[in-house]
Amino acid sequence: MKPTDFIIPCVLAAVLLLGAVKRVNVFDTFVEGAREGIGTAVKILPALVALMTAVGMFRASGALELLTGALEPVLASIGIPPEVVPLAMLRPVTGSGAMALFDGILREHGADSFVGRVASVLQGSTETTFYTVAVYYGSVGIKRTRHTVPSAMTADVAGLLLSVLTVRMMLGS
């Protein structure tokens, strides 16, 4: 057995021990937390279903390919590999869809290619913006996102640009 095999049992033992020291009924506290978690899941489910439906429709309709095709020449002219454009567009919306595209990029171009490296840095340095907003804002009932989405989208664009720049500066093209 490896030492890492004991991490979860040690954390559970620490929680039980701390609960005993502080005289907290750990089981009742756990059940209450689970009850609140189910309530939160029920609250955010409509937003998640709507988001996943919209993503599916966006991809199935061909709109992703159309938009990607329109942006590729502009982005390629500033040094952004056209192969990562669909990943950059889908990453803010869906983690699993972006992971599938990322896997395809690595299979086609290789992990050590410029495109593969840019895709790797992009995948690791950006967030599933709309999913995160839907989950967190939906869980507390916020309807107006105000500056959240424009700020997050600006961060996603910066993540794309800096992924290309970082790979170019650190590893060459």
Contacts in CASP RR format, 6 or more apart in sequence:
PFRMAT RR
TARGET T0000
AUTHOR 0000-0000-0000
METHOD contacts of the structure
MODEL  1
MKPTDFIIPCVLAAVLLLGAVKRVNVFDTFVEGAREGIGTAVKILPALVA
LMTAVGMFRASGALELLTGALEPVLASIGIPPEVVPLAMLRPVTGSGAMA
LFDGILREHGADSFVGRVASVLQGSTETTFYTVAVYYGSVGIKRTRHTVP
SAMTADVAGLLLSVLTVRMMLGS
15 26 0 8 1.000
16 26 0 8 1.000
19 26 0 8 1.000
20 26 0 8 1.000
40 139 0 8 1.000
43 138 0 8 1.000
43 139 0 8 1.000
43 141 0 8 1.000
44 134 0 8 1.000
44 135 0 8 1.000
44 138 0 8 1.000
44 139 0 8 1.000
47 134 0 8 1.000
47 135 0 8 1.000
47 137 0 8 1.000
47 138 0 8 1.000
48 131 0 8 1.000
48 134 0 8 1.000
48 135 0 8 1.000
50 134 0 8 1.000
51 93 0 8 1.000
51 94 0 8 1.000
51 130 0 8 1.000
51 131 0 8 1.000
51 134 0 8 1.000
52 94 0 8 1.000
55 90 0 8 1.000
55 93 0 8 1.000
55 94 0 8 1.000
55 97 0 8 1.000
58 64 0 8 1.000
58 93 0 8 1.000
59 90 0 8 1.000
64 86 0 8 1.000
64 89 0 8 1.000
64 90 0 8 1.000
65 86 0 8 1.000
67 89 0 8 1.000
68 85 0 8 1.000
68 86 0 8 1.000
68 89 0 8 1.000
69 85 0 8 1.000
71 85 0 8 1.000
71 89 0 8 1.000
72 82 0 8 1.000
72 85 0 8 1.000
75 82 0 8 1.000
75 85 0 8 1.000
76 82 0 8 1.000
79 164 0 8 1.000
80 88 0 8 1.000
80 118 0 8 1.000
80 160 0 8 1.000
80 161 0 8 1.000
80 164 0 8 1.000
81 114 0 8 1.000
81 115 0 8 1.000
81 118 0 8 1.000
81 164 0 8 1.000
83 105 0 8 1.000
83 108 0 8 1.000
83 109 0 8 1.000
83 115 0 8 1.000
83 119 0 8 1.000
84 105 0 8 1.000
84 115 0 8 1.000
84 116 0 8 1.000
84 118 0 8 1.000
84 119 0 8 1.000
84 122 0 8 1.000
84 160 0 8 1.000
84 163 0 8 1.000
86 101 0 8 1.000
87 98 0 8 1.000
87 101 0 8 1.000
87 102 0 8 1.000
87 105 0 8 1.000
87 119 0 8 1.000
87 122 0 8 1.000
87 123 0 8 1.000
88 122 0 8 1.000
88 126 0 8 1.000
88 156 0 8 1.000
88 160 0 8 1.000
90 97 0 8 1.000
90 98 0 8 1.000
90 101 0 8 1.000
91 98 0 8 1.000
91 122 0 8 1.000
91 123 0 8 1.000
91 126 0 8 1.000
91 127 0 8 1.000
91 128 0 8 1.000
91 156 0 8 1.000
92 126 0 8 1.000
92 127 0 8 1.000
92 128 0 8 1.000
92 129 0 8 1.000
92 130 0 8 1.000
92 152 0 8 1.000
92 153 0 8 1.000
92 156 0 8 1.000
93 128 0 8 1.000
93 129 0 8 1.000
93 130 0 8 1.000
93 131 0 8 1.000
94 128 0 8 1.000
94 131 0 8 1.000
95 128 0 8 1.000
95 131 0 8 1.000
98 123 0 8 1.000
98 128 0 8 1.000
99 123 0 8 1.000
102 119 0 8 1.000
102 120 0 8 1.000
102 123 0 8 1.000
105 115 0 8 1.000
105 116 0 8 1.000
105 119 0 8 1.000
106 116 0 8 1.000
106 119 0 8 1.000
106 120 0 8 1.000
109 115 0 8 1.000
109 116 0 8 1.000
109 119 0 8 1.000
110 116 0 8 1.000
111 117 0 8 1.000
111 120 0 8 1.000
114 167 0 8 1.000
114 168 0 8 1.000
114 171 0 8 1.000
114 172 0 8 1.000
114 173 0 8 1.000
117 167 0 8 1.000
117 171 0 8 1.000
118 163 0 8 1.000
118 164 0 8 1.000
118 167 0 8 1.000
121 163 0 8 1.000
121 166 0 8 1.000
121 167 0 8 1.000
122 159 0 8 1.000
122 160 0 8 1.000
122 163 0 8 1.000
125 159 0 8 1.000
125 162 0 8 1.000
125 163 0 8 1.000
126 155 0 8 1.000
126 156 0 8 1.000
126 159 0 8 1.000
126 160 0 8 1.000
126 163 0 8 1.000
127 152 0 8 1.000
127 155 0 8 1.000
127 156 0 8 1.000
129 149 0 8 1.000
129 152 0 8 1.000
129 153 0 8 1.000
129 155 0 8 1.000
129 156 0 8 1.000
130 149 0 8 1.000
132 152 0 8 1.000
133 145 0 8 1.000
133 148 0 8 1.000
133 149 0 8 1.000
133 152 0 8 1.000
137 143 0 8 1.000
137 145 0 8 1.000
137 148 0 8 1.000
167 173 0 8 1.000
END
